[in-house]
Amino acid sequence: MNIKLIAFDLDGTLLNSEKSISARTRAALERAAKKGVFLVPATGRLHMGIPEEILELPDIRYIIAINGAEVYDLEKNQILYRAEMDKEKSLELFRYTDSFPIIYGWYQNGRGFIPSRFFEKIEDYGFAPWLLDNMKKVYTPTDTPEKTLMEENGGLQKLQLYFSDSDMRLKILKEMEERFSQYAISSSLPINIEINAADATKGHALAFLASHLGLKPEETIAFGDGTNDITMIRQAGTGVAMGNAAPELLKAADQITGTNDEDGVAAVLEACGF
């Protein structure tokens, strides 16, 4: 297997339950980097929200961010690829979600925004300390969400819904997939739904980046655990699902490895010679 690019999701994949990289996984990635392999974080986060521990890995230059709405070149401080939703059409999503007892935030122009009335309720929706801290760090409250959306540069990069009721989340997920089939709708956490433009997927972004680097699909390997990783798993030459992955991803993968707490990424890379 001639691997030249390793793409990896963060939460639930590369990062363990303590939100850190194990020594074994770090060592495998470092060995791959020494052989000239590109290490590419592929996340639903903003590129500026990548943990320092990830950025400290050797030769991290390219980031697939916001579920593939953006491919960012750290060295050149430049966006290489972007896929966004139309502002006017995004308003329909805002008004639709306002009818449910949930909260939402969105990414636009590389920043996070949230209606002020929802920011006050964040404590009720951050099911884990790390998520709560990240939400408070990423989102800027706004009293006029629709005005902010229309006045901010660029289109909507991602809308993220947060739920306190898991049954309601599943019901709305099914409804949104039917009503808004023009968008890429996925999930990375058991309490969220993520909406992106149709071509803002990790799969589209990986295909773009591989072509940009002059690589063939078969020279790439990707790791993931959420439904927002399915397109990337299918696009890569080898798509690997973590043992803790969503059922849909397990079905789509070429391989299944151990969980994120069992050094699943390292096990596969070691078998590949890294």
N, C-alpha and C positions, 0 to 999 in steps of 0.2 A: 504494500500500500504506500504510494508516493504522496504523502500529505505535505502540502505547502501552506495551508491556512487552517487554523483551528478557531472556530466561532463558538462562543459559549455564553449561554444565558447566565445571569448572576444568582438571583434569589431562587433557592430551591434546586440549583444546579451546581455552579462552581462554589458558592458560599454554603457552608454548613448551617445548622440551626443556630449556631452562635454568631452567624453573620461574618465568618472569617474563612480564610483559605487554609486548609490543612497543610502541614509541612510536606506530606507526601504529594499532594496535588500541586503545590507550588514547585516542588523539585521536578516533577514531570514536565510542567510548562516551561521551566527554565531550561531543561535539556532540549526541548523542542525549539525554543528561541535560539539556542546556541547553534542549532542546525539550520538556521535561517527561516524557520517557519513563522508566518504571521500569526500573532495572537490577537484575536478580535472579540472584545466584549460585545454582546448583542443583547440589549436590554430594553425594557419599557421605560426606563428612567431617561431624564434629560442627560445630555453629555456632561453637563456641569455637575450632575448629581452622582457621577461615578465615584465609588469609595476610593480613598487614597490607597488602600491596600491593593486595589486592582491596578491603579495607575503606576504603582511601584514595580509591577511585573516588568521584566525586560522587554524593551522595544515595543511597548504599547503605543501605537500610532493611530490606528483607525478604530472608530467606535460606531457600531450600529446602534442608534439611539431611538427612543420613542417608538418602539416596536417596528422600526424600519422607516419611519417618517423622515429620518435623517441619517446620512453617513457623514461622519465628521473626521477631518484630518487634524489631529492634535498638533502635528509639527508645523503645518502651514496655517493653523487656526482658521480653517476654511471648511464650509459645508460643501461636500462633493455631490450629494444627492438629497433631494427633498421631495416629499409628497404630502400635500396638505388638502384639507377640505375647504370648499367654498364657504365664505363667511355667511352669505344670505341663507344658504341651505343649512348651515350649522345652527342657525337660530331655531329651526324646526326641532332639532335635537334638544336644545335648551328647554324649549317650551314643553316638549313631550316629557322630559324627565322631571320637570317641575310638578307634574301631576302625581308623583309617587313620594312616599315618606322615606326618601333617601337623600344623600348629599352627593354633589359632584364637583369636580375641578377640571381644568383643562390646561393643555400646553399650547403655547403660541409664541412664535418668534424666540424659541429657546427659553421661555419663562413659564412659570406656573401661576395660574390665577384661580380663585375660588370666590363665590359669592360670600359676602361678609356674614350673612345669616347662617351659612354652612360652616364657616371657619369657627364659629362659636360652638359648634356641635362636634368638632373633630374628635374630642375625647371619647365620644360614644361610638366612633367608627374605627379608630385605630386599634385593631384587635391585638396588636403586639407592640411593645415599646419601640422597636426599631421603625415600625411603620408609622407610628404616631410622630416620632421625632422627624422622620423624613417628610411627612405631610406638612408639618409646621415649618420646616426649613424651605420646602419647595414652593408652597403656595403663598401668593400675595392676595390678601382679601380685597374685594372690590364691592362697593355699594351699588354699582351699576354694571352688572355683568354683560348685558347686551351691548351697552355703549363701549365697554372695554374691548369686547370682541371686535366690534366694527372699527374702532380707532387704532388698535394695535397693529403693527406691521405684520404682514403675512397672514395666511389662513390658519385654521384650526389644525394643529398637529395631532392632538389626541384629546378625547373626552373620556374621563374616567369616573364611573359611578361607584359609590360605596354603599354597602348594604349591612344592616344589622340582622336581617331576617334571611336565612339561607333559602328557604322555600320561595320567598318573593324574588330573590335573585334568579333562581332557575326559571321561574315563570316569566319574568321580564326578559331574560336572555333569549328564551324561545320566541317571545313576541317580537323582540327587536330584530332577530335574525330574519323574520318573515317581513316585517314592516320596513326595515332599512337594509335590504339585501345589497344595496349599492355600496355599502361600507364593509370594511374588514372588522368584524366583531369577534372579540376573544376575551380571555381571562388569564391573569397571571397569579391571582390570589383567590382564596376561597370566599372572599367577601367583595369581589369587584367584577365589573364589566368594563372592557376597554374598547373604544370605537375609534378607528382610524380610517383614512382614505383607503380606497380599494388597493392602491399600489403602495400603500405605506405598511408593508409587512416585512418581517425579518427575511423572508424568502426573496422578495424583490430586491431588498438591500444587499443581501449576500450575493445574488446574481450580478448586481451592478458592481460591487466591490471586486469580485473575482475577475470580471471582465476588465475592470480598471487596472488591475494588477497583472493582467495577461495570464490568468490561471484558468485551467479547465475545471468544470464542476467536480470531476472525479479526484481532483487534487485538494478537495476541501472536506472537512469533517465538522459536524456541528452537534452540540449537546444542548438539551433543553428539558423542561418539565411541565410547562403550561401550554394551554391551547394557542397562546400567541407565539409559540415556537414551532407549530406544525408546518408552516410554509418553509421555514428554514431547514427543518429536518428533512423535508422532501426535496428541497433544492440542493442540499449538500450531496457530495459523492457518497458519503456515509453519514446517515442520520442516527444519532444515538439518544435514546430516551432514558432518563434516570429512573431508578426503581420506584421512586416516589412520584412519577409523572402522572398526569391526567390520563384517564382511559383512552381518550381520543388520540393522544400523542403516542401512547404505547402501541396502538394499532398502526400508526403511520411510520414508525421507526424501523430502520434496518437492524438495529441492535438494541438490546436493553441491558443496562449496566446496574451497578449497585446504586443505592440512594446517595443523596448529597452528604449524608452523615457516614457513609461507608466508603468514601473516596472513589465514587463511581467514575468520575472523570479520569482520575489517575489510573485506575485499573485498565481502561481502554487504551489510554496513551502508552502505558507500559507495554501492552500487548502489541502496539504498533511500533515498538522499538525506541520509545522515548523514555 
